[in-house]
Amino acid sequence: MLDTIKSFIETELLSGREIDSGENLLLSGLVDSLGVMRLVAFIEVKFGLKVPAADIKLVNFATLDAIVAYVGARAEQ
């Protein structure tokens, strides 16, 4: 899951720029609100999850680690 999400972010949102798992993607400006929505759509399709609008917040999507933790938790529900 980590590699899949990381690959999507790096290739589709960051034009090939590599990221570290703890790098803040939102506060650094690397990923904007449109990028977050693209990421959410990718997660929903790739992992078969529904991401409620209430869950689209900084704590869940700021870093790669946070995104993976969020997707893992949603997958267990």
N, CA, C and O of each residue as an XYZ file, in Angstrom:
308
protein
N       0.825     -1.190      0.000
C       0.000      0.000      0.000
C       0.875      1.263      0.000
O       0.618      2.200     -0.755
N       1.885      1.279      0.832
C       2.790      2.433      0.905
C       3.392      2.756     -0.460
O       3.357      3.903     -0.906
N       3.940      1.742     -1.113
C       4.582      1.967     -2.413
C       3.588      2.442     -3.466
O       3.924      3.279     -4.304
N       2.375      1.919     -3.429
C       1.347      2.302     -4.399
C       0.964      3.768     -4.240
O       0.887      4.509     -5.221
N       0.725      4.181     -2.997
C       0.343      5.562     -2.729
C       1.507      6.501     -3.022
O       1.318      7.556     -3.628
N       2.696      6.126     -2.599
C       3.896      6.938     -2.830
C       4.113      7.140     -4.334
O       4.388      8.250     -4.790
N       3.988      6.070     -5.080
C       4.177      6.149     -6.528
C       3.155      7.093     -7.167
O       3.508      7.899     -8.028
N       1.899      6.994     -6.750
C       0.865      7.875     -7.297
C       1.199      9.337     -7.007
O       1.141     10.178     -7.904
N       1.544      9.638     -5.771
C       1.847     11.023     -5.397
C       3.034     11.549     -6.198
O       2.986     12.648     -6.751
N       4.086     10.761     -6.253
C       5.298     11.212     -6.940
C       5.096     11.378     -8.438
O       5.582     12.348     -9.020
N       4.394     10.458     -9.066
C       4.255     10.530    -10.521
C       3.101     11.422    -10.966
O       3.249     12.191    -11.916
N       1.970     11.330    -10.303
C       0.775     12.048    -10.753
C       0.635     13.457    -10.172
O       0.078     14.343    -10.820
N       1.138     13.664     -8.954
C       0.947     14.959     -8.311
C       2.213     15.807     -8.268
O       2.139     17.034     -8.213
N       3.376     15.154     -8.294
C       4.624     15.890     -8.114
C       5.573     15.779     -9.305
O       6.755     16.104     -9.186
N       5.078     15.332    -10.426
C       5.874     15.251    -11.666
C       7.215     14.545    -11.481
O       8.229     14.966    -12.037
N       7.213     13.470    -10.696
C       8.422     12.670    -10.531
C       9.291     13.028     -9.342
O      10.274     12.336     -9.076
N       8.958     14.091     -8.614
C       9.732     14.460     -7.432
C       9.537     13.400     -6.358
O       8.406     13.010     -6.069
N      10.629     12.931     -5.765
C      10.545     11.932     -4.703
C      10.236     12.598     -3.368
O      10.634     13.736     -3.117
N       9.517     11.865     -2.514
C       9.159     12.378     -1.198
C       9.594     11.409     -0.112
O       9.763     10.214     -0.354
N       9.772     11.945      1.087
C      10.024     11.134      2.272
C       8.692     10.860      2.944
O       7.740     11.622      2.777
N       8.624      9.787      3.695
C       7.350      9.391      4.293
C       6.813     10.398      5.306
O       5.602     10.480      5.507
N       7.690     11.159      5.943
C       7.241     12.131      6.930
C       7.178     13.561      6.429
O       6.856     14.469      7.195
N       7.479     13.777      5.158
C       7.483     15.122      4.583
C       6.060     15.670      4.500
O       5.159     14.994      4.004
N       5.861     16.887      4.983
C       4.526     17.477      4.970
C       4.207     17.980      3.568
O       4.785     18.957      3.093
N       3.288     17.300      2.928
C       2.935     17.587      1.540
C       2.037     18.805      1.405
O       2.083     19.507      0.394
N       1.224     19.057      2.415
C       0.251     20.136      2.322
C       0.823     21.467      2.787
O       0.723     22.466      2.075
N       1.419     21.490      3.971
C       1.957     22.745      4.493
C       3.131     23.250      3.669
O       3.392     24.452      3.624
N       3.837     22.334      3.018
C       4.963     22.732      2.170
C       4.488     23.275      0.826
O       5.258     23.901      0.097
N       3.222     23.035      0.500
C       2.678     23.490     -0.771
C       2.924     22.531     -1.925
O       2.603     22.846     -3.071
N       3.489     21.368     -1.635
C       3.736     20.395     -2.700
C       2.435     19.875     -3.302
O       2.334     19.676     -4.513
N       1.444     19.658     -2.443
C       0.139     19.169     -2.903
C      -0.909     20.205     -2.502
O      -0.978     20.608     -1.340
N      -1.718     20.632     -3.462
C      -2.768     21.604     -3.177
C      -4.113     20.894     -2.998
O      -4.174     19.665     -3.007
N      -5.172     21.659     -2.838
C      -6.487     21.063     -2.591
C      -6.958     20.190     -3.753
O      -7.589     19.157     -3.533
N      -6.660     20.590     -4.971
C      -7.019     19.774     -6.130
C      -6.240     18.455     -6.098
O      -6.785     17.399     -6.420
N      -4.979     18.520     -5.713
C      -4.164     17.315     -5.579
C      -4.717     16.372     -4.525
O      -4.706     15.154     -4.707
N      -5.195     16.928     -3.434
C      -5.798     16.096     -2.383
C      -7.033     15.388     -2.926
O      -7.246     14.207     -2.652
N      -7.841     16.103     -3.691
C      -9.045     15.481     -4.253
C      -8.682     14.383     -5.253
O      -9.357     13.355     -5.312
N      -7.632     14.590     -6.031
C      -7.165     13.540     -6.951
C      -6.671     12.329     -6.162
O      -6.929     11.186     -6.539
N      -5.962     12.588     -5.071
C      -5.469     11.512     -4.221
C      -6.622     10.732     -3.594
O      -6.598      9.502     -3.553
N      -7.619     11.445     -3.113
C      -8.802     10.791     -2.529
C      -9.490      9.914     -3.569
O      -9.850      8.774     -3.275
N      -9.674     10.430     -4.774
C     -10.306      9.648     -5.845
C      -9.484      8.402     -6.153
O     -10.042      7.322     -6.350
N      -8.169      8.546     -6.195
C      -7.280      7.400     -6.433
C      -7.444      6.355     -5.338
O      -7.574      5.166     -5.630
N      -7.440      6.785     -4.088
C      -7.584      5.864     -2.953
C      -8.917      5.128     -3.027
O      -8.978      3.918     -2.806
N      -9.973      5.853     -3.335
C     -11.293      5.229     -3.411
C     -11.336      4.149     -4.494
O     -11.885      3.069     -4.275
N     -10.762      4.439     -5.648
C     -10.776      3.470     -6.745
C      -9.800      2.323     -6.474
O     -10.171      1.154     -6.577
N      -8.577      2.649     -6.135
C      -7.523      1.640     -5.997
C      -7.778      0.682     -4.843
O      -7.522     -0.517     -4.957
N      -8.285      1.215     -3.725
C      -8.450      0.394     -2.527
C      -9.911      0.077     -2.213
O     -10.202     -0.581     -1.214
N     -10.825      0.538     -3.055
C     -12.237      0.233     -2.876
C     -12.821      0.814     -1.601
O     -13.688      0.205     -0.974
N     -12.347      1.989     -1.218
C     -12.807      2.631      0.009
C     -13.629      3.868     -0.309
O     -13.462      4.482     -1.363
N     -14.505      4.222      0.595
C     -15.226      5.487      0.504
C     -14.592      6.423      1.524
O     -14.535      6.102      2.711
N     -14.117      7.577      1.068
C     -13.522      8.568      1.954
C     -14.561      9.656      2.199
O     -14.838     10.458      1.307
N     -15.140      9.693      3.404
C     -16.140     10.718      3.696
C     -15.510     12.117      3.676
O     -14.335     12.281      4.005
N     -16.290     13.105      3.293
C     -15.791     14.485      3.240
C     -15.237     14.923      4.593
O     -14.266     15.679      4.650
N     -15.840     14.459      5.671
C     -15.383     14.827      7.017
C     -13.972     14.316      7.314
O     -13.294     14.847      8.194
N     -13.530     13.298      6.590
C     -12.190     12.732      6.807
C     -11.101     13.443      6.004
O      -9.915     13.188      6.214
N     -11.484     14.316      5.102
C     -10.501     15.011      4.273
C     -10.010     16.227      5.060
O     -10.509     17.343      4.916
N      -9.013     15.956      5.892
C      -8.446     17.003      6.728
C      -6.944     16.801      6.870
O      -6.416     15.730      6.571
N      -6.279     17.825      7.322
C      -4.824     17.855      7.401
C      -4.245     16.642      8.110
O      -3.265     16.062      7.642
N      -4.824     16.257      9.211
C      -4.276     15.149      9.994
C      -4.223     13.842      9.201
O      -3.343     13.018      9.445
N      -5.133     13.638      8.271
C      -5.184     12.393      7.498
C      -4.381     12.423      6.201
O      -4.041     11.368      5.665
N      -4.072     13.616      5.689
C      -3.455     13.698      4.365
C      -2.190     14.560      4.305
O      -1.725     14.883      3.212
N      -1.628     14.938      5.452
C      -0.455     15.822      5.459
C       0.814     15.129      4.983
O       1.606     15.719      4.247
N       1.013     13.887      5.394
C       2.247     13.166      5.049
C       1.907     11.801      4.467
O       0.781     11.321      4.600
N       2.869     11.195      3.835
C       2.681      9.846      3.307
C       2.358      8.878      4.444
O       1.484      8.022      4.303
N       3.061      9.011      5.566
C       2.778      8.159      6.724
C       1.328      8.307      7.185
O       0.662      7.314      7.477
N       0.839      9.548      7.249
C      -0.537      9.805      7.682
C      -1.540      9.207      6.700
O      -2.555      8.643      7.110
N      -1.258      9.330      5.419
C      -2.164      8.794      4.388
C      -2.244      7.277      4.488
O      -3.334      6.706      4.446
N      -1.096      6.626      4.618
C      -1.061      5.161      4.727
C      -1.784      4.708      5.994
O      -2.538      3.735      5.959
N      -1.565      5.393      7.097
C      -2.248      5.049      8.347
C      -3.763      5.215      8.205
O      -4.533      4.376      8.672
N      -4.178      6.296      7.562
C      -5.597      6.535      7.360
C      -6.221      5.447      6.477
O      -7.266      4.894      6.820
N      -5.586      5.143      5.350
C      -6.122      4.128      4.435
C      -6.163      2.774      5.137
O      -7.132      2.032      4.983
N      -5.133      2.443      5.901
C      -5.127      1.186      6.652
C      -6.265      1.103      7.651
O      -6.909      0.062      7.782
N      -6.512      2.190      8.350
C      -7.599      2.218      9.326
C      -8.956      2.109      8.642
O      -9.834      1.399      9.132
N      -9.144      2.796      7.521
C     -10.412      2.718      6.783
C     -10.633      1.308      6.220
O     -11.763      0.821      6.179
N      -9.575      0.673      5.799
C      -9.690     -0.670      5.219
C     -10.130     -1.682      6.268
O     -10.751     -2.691      5.933
N      -9.813     -1.422      7.536
C     -10.180     -2.347      8.608
C     -11.622     -2.188      9.044
O     -12.158     -3.066      9.721
N     -12.262     -1.095      8.674
C     -13.649     -0.827      9.122
C     -14.642     -1.630      8.335
O     -15.846     -1.531      8.575
